[in-house]
Amino acid sequence: MAANFLNDLFQSIFTPGPTHTLLIATNVTFACLQVLLLLLLIATYSIHFVILSILSAGLWVAINWFANELKKDQLGNSINKSNEKEKE
C-alpha cells in the first residue's frame, strides 16, 4: 500500500493540477510539522515556535484554498468544453 502511494505521488508530479495523492501528502506533511512545532514549544517555551506554527498554518490553509480553486477552475473548463462540443 505504501509503495502504491509513493508511486502515485511520483506520478502526480507529472500530472497538471492538484491530485488527490499530492494533497494527502501535503496535508500529512503540514500536520506533522504542526505536531513537531508543538513539541518544540513544549520543550523550549520559545515564542518562535508559536510564530512558526502560525506561519505554517497560514501557508497550509493557503495551499488548500489554492488547490480547491484550481479544482473549481478545471471543473468549469471541462463543463465549458462539453457545452461547446454539444453546440457543434
N, C-alpha and C positions, 0 to 999 in steps of 0.2 A: 504494500500500500504506500509506504514512504517512497519507494523507488518510482512508483507511478506518479505520485505527487511531484517529485523532483523533475521527472521527465516532462510532465505537463507545465511545470513552472519554467523550465528551459524553453519549451516550445512557445510559451506565451510571450517570450521576449520578441519573437519574430511576428507576432500577431498584432495588427494595429488595434489600438484602443485598449481599454482595461478589460482583462479577462477575469473570470471568477477565481482562478487559481492565483493570479497575481494579487488580487485584492485580499484573499485569505492570507497569503504570505506577508503582505504589508501590514495587515491588522494584527497578526500574531507577533510580528516584529515590534510594532509600536507598543503592544500590550506588555511584552517582555521588557522593553525599555522603561515603561512606566513602573513596573514592579522593581526593576533594578534601581531606579531613581528613588523610589520609596524606601528600599532597604538602605541605600546610601544615606538618605536623610535621617533615618532612624539611627544609623551607626555614627553619624558625624554631627548631627544637629546643625548642618550648614544651610543657610538660606539659598545658597547657589543651586542646590538640588531642587528646591521648590520652584525657582525661576526656570531652571532647565525643564522641569516637568510641565510647567505651564506652556513654555515654548513648544515642547514636544507634542502636547495635547492639541495646541493650535494648529500645528503642522499636520497632525493626524486627521483632524476634522477637515482641514482644507483639502487634503488629498482625497478623502472620501467624498466630499462635496464635488470636487472637480471630476472624479470618476463617475459620479451619478449624472452630472451634467453632460459628460461625453456619451453616456449610455442613452440619455434622452435625445441627444442630437442624432446619434446613429439610428435610433428608432424612428425619429422624424424623417430622416433621409430615406430610410428603407420604405416608409409609408408613401412618401412623395414619389419615389421611383416606381412603386407598384401602381400608384394612381396614374402616372404618366404612361405606363405600359397599357393600362386599361383603356385610356383615351385613344391610343393609336389603333 
